[in-house]
């Protein structure tokens, strides 16, 4: 049964974890105008994390919807994201709240999936509004906080508090990727995910490369 609108929900137990076969990702307004006034995160990190999230979704075949707002004034979505899905048309909106845009919602519903994952710029506006609305409509909503960002640290943090109070799940992009992977024995995605972490996981990626170097370094022969 869907939760009542406005009612906070608790997430616990194995079934509450995110699964790639049940997830659908919506990336919202990763555009130049929004990035120009991003003050909650280093802009380089925001672009990197959003690109890492997009690539992780592709590894796990998670349907991903790209949407912008008034593209002719705000600019096109970062090429680091659109290049991951080169054949996909970006849904451009005039509505600030993505979840009030029928074109976006219809595409999400057509996937048949209920674990709705969102990230975007800015957290307090274009992420908070759709996630709170969708959660109130009974969707299982997760926001990727480090692939999002706000106009100030306070704006981002207050938005997170507001979404949590509305029953929205919060996660970071590498934690989400690990939750989708769940088992390193899943070889069909494990190495592809490692490639994403190497490229976008900063210290984690470098540590993995170092580990591989050590494993492939011959042990010096003992002196005779």
DRENSEMAR-21610 format. One record per residue (C-alpha): residue in three letters; y, z, x. Coordinates in steps of 0.02 Angstrom, whole numbers, plus 50000, padded with zeros to 5 digits. Each point is the difference from the previous one (the first is absolute). Last residue first. Example, Ala and Ser with C-alpha at 12.3 -4.5 7.8 and 13.67 -1.06 7.14 Angstrom:
2
SER499475035750684
ALA498285003349931
This chain:
224
UNK491764989553574
UNK501615002149900
UNK499684999549813
UNK500374983449917
UNK501614999549900
UNK499735000549811
UNK500364982949928
UNK501534998949885
UNK499554993249829
UNK500005016549907
UNK501615005050087
UNK500874983849950
UNK499405001649821
UNK500695017649990
UNK501654994050072
UNK500094986449867
UNK499685013049865
UNK501335011550073
UNK501244985549999
UNK499664996949815
UNK500195018349956
UNK501605001050101
UNK500824985549905
UNK498944996349846
UNK500724982749965
UNK499114987750115
UNK498535010750056
UNK499845007249824
UNK499924982549925
UNK498664994750125
UNK499025015849963
UNK500044995249816
UNK499204983250041
UNK498695009050104
UNK499535011949858
UNK500084987749856
UNK498314991350001
UNK499305013950108
UNK499955012949862
UNK499155012550116
UNK501745007150034
UNK499935008149827
UNK501485003649884
UNK500854983350033
UNK501175001249849
UNK500375018250040
UNK500324995650181
UNK501234986449946
UNK500875012449885
UNK500175012750140
UNK500714986250109
UNK501304995449868
UNK500585017549957
UNK499575008549835
UNK500775007049841
UNK499165001249828
UNK501164999249850
UNK499815013849871
UNK501805000549938
UNK500405015150108
UNK499394990150150
UNK501184985949955
UNK501525011549992
UNK499565008750163
UNK499784983250086
UNK501664994049930
UNK500845015950063
UNK499304996650173
UNK500584981850006
UNK501745004049936
UNK500165014850118
UNK499514989750152
UNK501304987249948
UNK500084982649924
UNK498135000349972
UNK498384994250076
UNK498294993049959
UNK498534995150111
UNK499995018150058
UNK499865006749822
UNK498564989649935
UNK500105003949814
UNK498415002649898
UNK499874997649812
UNK498465002349890
UNK500724991649845
UNK500135009949839
UNK501664993849930
UNK500925014950074
UNK499344995250171
UNK500674982349974
UNK501745006549955
UNK500075012050147
UNK499394986750121
UNK501194986949932
UNK501555011050014
UNK499615008750164
UNK499674984450102
UNK501534989449963
UNK501215014449992
UNK499675015650105
UNK498784991550117
UNK501144985250038
UNK499174989250056
UNK498164998049963
UNK498235006549986
UNK498785000449855
UNK498145002649971
UNK499284998649824
UNK498225006149983
UNK499584992749828
UNK499304982850038
UNK499714986049874
UNK500894987850114
UNK500874992349848
UNK500915016549970
UNK500924998450166
UNK500514982049964
UNK500605004849826
UNK501005014650070
UNK500914989050125
UNK500494986649875
UNK500435012849867
UNK501355008150107
UNK500285017849936
UNK498795006450132
UNK501084992650137
UNK501485011049953
UNK501564991650070
UNK499804985649877
UNK500694983650068
UNK498334995050072
UNK499234988150127
UNK498114998750001
UNK499514993850173
UNK498824985249996
UNK498445002050107
UNK499374986550117
UNK500545008450161
UNK499305017349958
UNK500095009050168
UNK501514989350045
UNK500915007549850
UNK499935017450077
UNK500644997250178
UNK501124986749921
UNK501025014049922
UNK500324996949815
UNK501414987649973
UNK501815005149988
UNK500975011749888
UNK501184987149928
UNK498874985149963
UNK498515011849987
UNK500645008949845
UNK498635013350009
UNK498404996550096
UNK498155000849957
UNK498394997750096
UNK498395003649908
UNK498455004350102
UNK498204998949941
UNK498955011050116
UNK498834989050100
UNK499635014350121
UNK500704991350154
UNK501434993049896
UNK500515017449944
UNK499995005750181
UNK501134985450046
UNK501265004749866
UNK499985018250053
UNK500274995450182
UNK501464988849951
UNK500775014149899
UNK499745011850145
UNK500814988550127
UNK501504996049890
UNK500325018449964
UNK499715004750181
UNK501284987450064
UNK501245006549871
UNK499835017850067
UNK499775010249843
UNK501075009249871
UNK501574989750033
UNK499634982949927
UNK501674991849958
UNK499694983350085
UNK498175000549951
UNK500454998749816
UNK501074984650029
UNK498704992150115
UNK498555001149876
UNK498405010249979
UNK500354999949813
UNK498355006249929
UNK498244998350066
UNK498735002249860
UNK498205003650050
UNK498474999749888
UNK498565011950028
UNK498305001649913
UNK498944990150123
UNK500985007250145
UNK499605018049950
UNK501285014149999
UNK499355017849990
UNK500005008449830
UNK498144996849975
UNK499585011150147
UNK500795015549925
UNK501825004249977
UNK501574992749926
UNK500975011149880
UNK501054992749861
UNK501805002749948
UNK500384996249816
UNK501504988849966
UNK499054988049890
UNK498345007649944
UNK498574996650117
UNK498844985549962
UNK498275004349933
